[in-house]
Amino acid sequence: MNIFADFNGRIADIIDKLGLKAADGAPLDLTRIGVEPPRDPSHGDLAANAAMVLARPAAQNPRALAEQLAAALRADADVASADVAGPGFVNPKLADGYWHRQLAGILDEGVGFGRSAIGAGRKVNVEYVSANPTGPMHVGHCRGAVVGDALANLLSFAGYDVTKEYYINDAGAQMDVVARSVMLRYREALGDEIGEIPAGLYPGDYLVPVGQALAAEFGRDLLQKPEDEALAIAKDRTIDAMMAMIREDLALLNVHHEVFFSERSLHAGDGKAIRAAINDLTLKGYIYKGKLPPPKGQKPEDWEDREQTLFRSTDVGDDIDRPLVKSDGSFTYFAADVAYLKDKVERGFQDLIFVLGADHSGYVKRMEALARAVSGGSVDLTILICQLVKLFRNGEPVRMSKRAGEFVTLREVVEEVGRDPIRFMMLYRKNDAPLDFDFAKVTEQSKDNPVFYVQYASARCHSVFRQAQEQLGRASFERADLKSQVSLLADPGEIALIKKLAEYPRLIEGAALAHEPHRLAFYLYDLASSFHAHWNRGTDNPDLRFVKVNHPELSNARLGLVQAVADVITSGLTLIGAEAPKEMR
């Protein structure tokens, strides 16, 4: 249960029972009332703004209205007290019995606690990574992969119907370059002397096996074919090999897409899909022939001082109109985006989310405009920009250059520090903030390493149960037994821990609606901190220890609290894509 939504509803019922109306006699608009955690926990457990947002339309004094609401809340059996603060905040403090029921509810739901229906089955497409198939994944792709995957997991947990998608950029000049690079490796595999890889081609050794595979399949036959035909074959084999490598690299990071969409499919049949998409925009009045004025600053690749086929994107919120067909009849890169977005709309997606790198910030307005034009405003489009990740090793920067073949691969990072530290730390900053990733710090076993601190809390929870089995002589603990005793929990630290657990459903809904999976990492660290702090109190005060041999009922209650902490940590780490360990090795 979302306790904040629960009391939002209770306050709405109070307003109804009080017969409060707008000054003109109309019903009050309750959509703006909200119940949140108070900024200062000493003020209470909740902070409600109802009196402040309703006072003016109801022609009442905010403080006086707040006093009416507080008085009504005091009559609620679940409310221990209700005070008025500031200009009219109502701050209820909830009875311990209410928190006991919350804990019992968590134990009933287990790792499903926090699951929400706010998505109502709405179809969402989350596209992320979408790297060119020109080589293995490097660490620059890592952040977008984690953000996109965790966001998709979060949205699914919040009740959305989510599809994880990868757009294969397998068309364009880069694929020609990689095909020529592979042809050199093919000749090398045949024993030819190729010398130094020419500038402008891909020098990475990862293309060597592709060249060897071509040599094994074709012998010297490719050299006898026309260049265009040989390059086409090399391109096909290279794309297949690179995508197999990319899938393997992503799997190491626990990233698995459900759909892989080929850009080349949009160009098939002389660009049939692209032409259909442009025709659709033409019928809607968004296409015209014209010239674009010279851009200020650096000229984009698709700018021409000639008449082109243009998308009237300024009519739907863009800064400038966008070229789709060049003066020579060839498509711009953006033309494929038009067809691709149209395909997503036709597949029935209501929300489109793109997770892109920092170098794609210029795409935001044009893609938002395109979504409005293609869907008529029926589809919501969100673009999340992931800022750069800077690699460090013991404080010293690690340099990389993909084109020079000296980049740090995603595989290398996973093999050195492990999947879980990468996934957690890539979410320990909001996606639009730069992130420093130090190999030494993310493997450090201390409170300063957030992923270790959270996973250590999970392991501690399980160690409590192992100790309880030994000290109480019991092989297992049934949830029903743990739940039945929770009313014995009375220590303020125990109640505070339940309160922190009870925030989880609101956290899930808020993070899903805001498309901010980093909130999960922050919350888990705070929960782990609360649990470790309570553990330390038991170290100093034996009366607060989780296992009381001479009081099995209280032991059950406290073990129920530990189980709930383990459940929520397991749930959150699973959404992040990391493991909730039972012991630390």
Secondary structure by P-SEA (a helix, b strand, c coil): caaaaaaaaaaaaaaaaacccccccccccccccccccccccccccccccccccccccccccaaaaaaaaaaaaaaccccccccccccbbbbbbbcaaaaaaaaaaaaaacccccccccccccbbbbbcccccccccccccaaaaaaaaaaaaaaaaaaccbbbbbbbcccccaaaaaaaaaaaaaaaaaaccccccccccccccccaaaaaaaaaaccccccccccaaaaaaaaaaaaaaaaaaaaaaaaaaacccccbbbbccccccccaaaaaaaaaaaaaacccccccccccccccccccccccccccccccccccbbbbcccccccccaaaaaaaaaaaaaaacccbbbbbbccccccaaaaaaaaaaaaacccbbbbbbbbcbbbbbcccbbbbbbccccccccaaaaaaaccaaaaaaaaacccccbbbbbbcccccccccccaaaaaaaaaaaaaaaaaaaaaaaccccccaaaaaacccccccaaaaaaaaaaaaaaaaaaaaaaacccaaaaaaaaaaaaaaaaaaaaaaacccccccccccaaaaaaaaaaaaaaaaaaaaaaaaaccccccccc
